[in-house]
Amino acid sequence: MEAFSDGVFAIAITLLILEIKVPPHAGDHLWSDLGHQWPSYAAYVVSFLVIGIMWVNHHTLFSYVVRVDRTLMFLNLLLLMTVAAIPWPAGLMAEYLREDNASHVAAAVYSGLMVVMALNFQALWWHVTRTGHLFDDRVDVTAARATRARFALGSLAYPATVLLAFVSAPLTLAAHGVLALYYGFNQLRIPTRETV
């Protein structure tokens, strides 16, 4: 299951670069045409961080899982479905970030997918920590269950970005970058008996 998941993460993160197009027939204006594409670069960097940090946390979690059940497999599929979809709203952001009303729609779609992704990862974590029977013996299941509150931030912050989308699309994209960095530095820590 981990190998399949890694493949989906790898494909999704690779597809992001396809949204950055080579400026056609720019000639002597290539520098300015490249600069004009800044929304594509911004959407690429933020989305790369989102997928990359999600992969790191996913990998960390599954390094402590020794068995899977059918529910975990389906919850993981739901998470991968949202990860695989990220290049599409990233493309929307790149295309419409500078436009007035359309930028708000693009940012709301992007944020909406992030809400779904956060809820999917939260459901996966809640299932794994519910009984702890999927973890290996190193994990302190009681302490792991106590970390569920950590996901409350995502459950609050990502819906707030949907609201922010109707104020400022560039600010919304920046907020997603900040959230990605937060989850990068505040990585998923699996409490073990040695560290508790």
C-alpha positions as CSV (number, residue, x, y, z in Angstrom):
1,M,0.0,0.0,0.0
2,E,2.9,2.4,0.8
3,A,4.5,1.7,-2.6
4,F,1.2,2.4,-4.4
5,S,0.8,5.6,-2.4
6,D,4.3,6.8,-3.1
7,G,3.6,6.3,-6.8
8,V,0.5,8.5,-6.7
9,F,2.3,11.2,-4.7
10,A,5.2,11.1,-7.3
11,I,2.9,11.4,-10.3
12,A,0.8,14.2,-8.7
13,I,3.9,16.3,-7.8
14,T,5.4,15.8,-11.2
15,L,2.2,16.9,-13.0
16,L,2.4,20.3,-11.3
17,I,5.3,21.4,-13.6
18,L,3.2,20.9,-16.7
19,E,1.1,23.9,-15.7
20,I,4.1,26.2,-16.4
21,K,4.1,26.8,-20.1
22,V,7.0,27.9,-22.3
23,P,6.1,31.4,-23.6
24,P,5.4,31.1,-27.4
25,H,7.2,33.4,-29.8
26,A,8.5,35.7,-27.1
27,G,11.6,36.7,-28.9
28,D,13.3,39.7,-27.3
29,H,10.5,39.9,-24.7
30,L,11.2,36.5,-23.1
31,W,12.3,38.0,-19.8
32,S,9.1,40.0,-19.5
33,D,6.9,37.0,-20.7
34,L,8.6,34.8,-18.1
35,G,7.9,37.4,-15.4
36,H,4.3,37.6,-16.5
37,Q,3.9,33.9,-15.6
38,W,4.5,34.6,-11.8
39,P,1.1,33.1,-10.9
40,S,2.2,29.8,-12.4
41,Y,5.4,29.8,-10.4
42,A,3.5,30.7,-7.2
43,A,0.9,28.0,-7.7
44,Y,3.6,25.4,-8.5
45,V,5.8,26.2,-5.4
46,V,2.8,26.2,-3.0
47,S,1.3,23.0,-4.4
48,F,4.7,21.3,-4.5
49,L,5.1,22.1,-0.8
50,V,1.6,20.8,0.0
51,I,2.1,17.5,-1.8
52,G,5.7,17.1,-0.7
53,I,5.0,17.7,3.0
54,M,1.9,15.5,2.8
55,W,4.0,12.7,1.4
56,V,6.6,13.1,4.2
57,N,3.9,13.0,6.9
58,H,2.2,10.0,5.2
59,H,5.5,8.2,5.0
60,T,6.2,8.9,8.6
61,L,2.8,7.5,9.7
62,F,3.1,4.3,7.6
63,S,6.6,3.6,8.9
64,Y,4.8,2.7,12.2
65,V,1.9,0.8,10.6
66,V,2.6,-3.0,10.4
67,R,-0.8,-4.2,9.2
68,V,-3.6,-2.7,7.2
69,D,-7.3,-3.4,7.2
70,R,-9.9,-2.7,4.5
71,T,-11.1,0.5,6.1
72,L,-7.5,1.9,6.2
73,M,-7.1,1.0,2.5
74,F,-10.3,2.9,1.5
75,L,-9.4,5.9,3.7
76,N,-6.0,5.9,2.1
77,L,-7.6,5.8,-1.4
78,L,-9.7,8.8,-0.5
79,L,-6.6,10.7,0.6
80,L,-4.8,9.8,-2.6
81,M,-7.8,10.9,-4.7
82,T,-7.4,14.4,-3.3
83,V,-3.7,14.4,-3.7
84,A,-4.0,13.3,-7.4
85,A,-6.5,16.2,-8.0
86,I,-4.2,19.0,-6.7
87,P,-2.6,19.8,-10.1
88,W,-6.1,20.8,-11.4
89,P,-6.9,23.6,-8.9
90,A,-3.2,24.6,-9.0
91,G,-3.7,25.1,-12.8
92,L,-6.9,27.2,-12.0
93,M,-4.9,29.3,-9.6
94,A,-2.1,29.8,-12.1
95,E,-4.6,30.8,-14.9
96,Y,-6.9,33.1,-12.9
97,L,-4.9,34.5,-10.0
98,R,-4.7,38.0,-11.6
99,E,-8.3,38.2,-12.6
100,D,-11.0,39.8,-10.4
101,N,-14.0,37.6,-9.8
102,A,-12.5,34.5,-11.4
103,S,-9.5,34.6,-9.0
104,H,-11.9,34.2,-6.1
105,V,-13.6,31.2,-7.6
106,A,-10.2,29.6,-8.4
107,A,-9.0,30.2,-4.9
108,A,-12.2,28.8,-3.4
109,V,-11.9,25.6,-5.5
110,Y,-8.2,25.3,-4.4
111,S,-9.1,25.8,-0.7
112,G,-12.1,23.5,-1.0
113,L,-9.9,20.6,-2.2
114,M,-7.5,21.4,0.7
115,V,-10.4,21.1,3.2
116,V,-11.3,17.7,1.7
117,M,-7.6,16.6,1.9
118,A,-7.3,17.7,5.5
119,L,-10.4,15.8,6.5
120,N,-9.2,12.7,4.7
121,F,-5.9,12.7,6.5
122,Q,-7.7,13.4,9.8
123,A,-10.0,10.4,9.1
124,L,-7.0,8.2,8.3
125,W,-5.2,9.2,11.5
126,W,-8.3,8.8,13.6
127,H,-8.9,5.3,12.3
128,V,-5.3,4.2,12.9
129,T,-5.3,5.6,16.4
130,R,-8.8,4.4,17.3
131,T,-7.7,1.0,18.6
132,G,-4.0,1.0,17.8
133,H,-4.1,-2.5,16.4
134,L,-2.5,-1.5,13.1
135,F,0.6,0.0,14.8
136,D,3.8,-1.8,15.6
137,D,4.8,-2.4,19.2
138,R,6.9,0.7,19.4
139,V,3.9,3.0,19.4
140,D,2.3,4.3,22.6
141,V,-1.3,4.1,21.4
142,T,-2.7,6.2,24.2
143,A,-0.3,9.0,23.5
144,A,-0.9,8.7,19.8
145,R,-4.6,9.0,20.3
146,A,-4.0,12.1,22.3
147,T,-2.4,13.8,19.3
148,R,-5.8,13.8,17.5
149,A,-6.3,17.4,18.6
150,R,-3.4,18.4,16.4
151,F,-5.6,17.9,13.4
152,A,-8.1,20.4,14.7
153,L,-5.9,23.2,13.3
154,G,-6.3,21.9,9.8
155,S,-10.1,21.4,10.3
156,L,-10.3,25.1,11.2
157,A,-7.6,26.7,9.1
158,Y,-8.5,25.2,5.8
159,P,-12.2,26.2,5.9
160,A,-11.0,29.7,6.8
161,T,-9.0,29.8,3.6
162,V,-12.3,29.1,1.7
163,L,-13.6,32.3,3.2
164,L,-10.3,34.1,2.6
165,A,-10.6,33.2,-1.1
166,F,-13.4,35.7,-1.5
167,V,-11.2,38.4,-0.1
168,S,-7.9,37.8,-1.9
169,A,-6.8,35.0,-4.1
170,P,-3.1,35.8,-3.8
171,L,-3.4,36.0,0.0
172,T,-5.2,32.6,0.0
173,L,-2.4,31.0,-2.0
174,A,0.1,32.5,0.5
175,A,-1.9,31.1,3.4
176,H,-1.7,27.6,1.9
177,G,2.0,28.0,1.7
178,V,2.2,29.0,5.3
179,L,0.0,26.0,6.3
180,A,2.2,23.7,4.3
181,L,5.3,25.0,6.1
182,Y,3.6,24.7,9.4
183,Y,2.9,21.0,8.7
184,G,6.5,20.7,7.4
185,F,8.1,22.0,10.6
186,N,5.4,20.6,12.9
187,Q,5.6,17.1,11.4
188,L,3.5,14.2,12.4
189,R,5.2,12.8,15.4
190,I,4.2,9.2,16.4
191,P,4.6,8.9,20.1
192,T,6.6,5.8,21.0
193,R,7.1,4.1,24.3
194,E,10.8,5.2,24.3
195,T,9.9,8.9,23.9
196,V,7.0,9.2,26.3
